[in-house]
Amino acid sequence: MKIFVIFLFISLHILPCLSFTSFVFGDSLVDAGNNDYLFTLSKADSPPYGIDFKPSGGKPTGRFTNGRTISDIVGQALGAKSFPPPYLAPNTQVDAIHRGINYASGASGILDETGSLFIGRVPLREQVNYFEQSRNYMVNVMRENGTKELLKKAIFSLTTGSNDILNYVQPSIPFFEGDKVSPSTYQDYMVFNLTTQLKRLHELGARKFIVVGVGPIGCIPFVRSLNLLASGKCSIKVNDLIQGYNKKLNMALDQLNQQLGPEAIFVYANSFDIVMRIILNYHQYGFENANDPCCGGNFPPFVCFKGPNAKTSALCDDRSKYVFWDAYHPTEAANIIIAKMLLDGDESVSFPINIRELYNYNS
């Protein structure tokens, strides 16, 4: 593996003229509005969602935060002039050639059954099916060789797994009633299904991958409330499950790098350590609150909304001072810090290279 890492750094070329094309897969952490087009209980299509999203003038776009997602911020930092549109929005296929497409869907997971209580959502497998349709469109316009060249330079990011973990630890999910598989078996099942989709994307022409590990959702307001944890405490059981999964995922990506590199490169984004660092040292990052959601409160039903007779549901005074926007998702302020670390961080947060180096990588 050391030889492979050395080769990566030798092969890095600075190509400032590269256009940024991004294909985004995942869940509500990076959904750019696909769920707006589904019959689903998982929606972010009403105020105050998007209140700080400048391109929309503060109107909701289907993003599950007050402003930009991590993938939005990374794209802008790498020179993107606009954001990849949601695949399910009308007439977006042409965007696949110019800026990419966002296939992410709130409440979805690696496993098809994840998020079934929310009714509509697009599981990862189906998101990759959608990409295959986009690729067919590209081939019709650019022919096979042109499509291969575009995809070779594009960035493919996958941010998924959080909902699979939540579904496993919550006792009321119908699919998991009765005896659950062991944590280790479940982790293996998640990794197997995720790597299956990574290999599919590779067969379709993807070469530059960012695979984001699951963050410390044992510390999100929803899980803290569910487990009746004191302020500042996290669920050790949930976070241990996540860290076991992340370790196995990192090892699987290492194997893919050895099997498919250097033409293809799989970057593991260590979101767990980044977010834990922010939560534990939130004052150092300019935050005043790392426990409570800015919007929606700490108790069920955790709904963040703007009603007809009230301004909002318990919206905090200063959104830039909160780590969490609602009971599940970070604020834009937290997303900015996370994105910066992934862009320019060392091997402890992004391995074997960081996202900026991945963007400039030319095998």
Secondary structure, DSSP 8 states (H G I E B T S, - for coil): -HHHHHHHHHTB---TT----EEEEESTTT--SGGGGS-BS----STTTTTT-GGGTT---S-SSSS--HHHHHHHHTT-SS---BTTSTT-TTHHHHTEEE---TT--SSTTTTGGGB----HHHHHHHHHHHHHHHHHHHHHHHHHHHHHHSEEEEE--HHHHHHHH-TT-GGG-SS---HHHHHHHHHHHHHHHHHHHHHTT--EEEEE----GGGSHHHHHHTT--TT---HHHHHHHHHHHHHHHHHHHHHHHHHTTTSEEEEE-HHHHHHHHHHTGGGGT-SEEEEESSS-SSTT------SSSS-SS--S-GGGEEESSSSSB-HHHHHHHHHHHHH--TTTEESS-HHHHHHB--
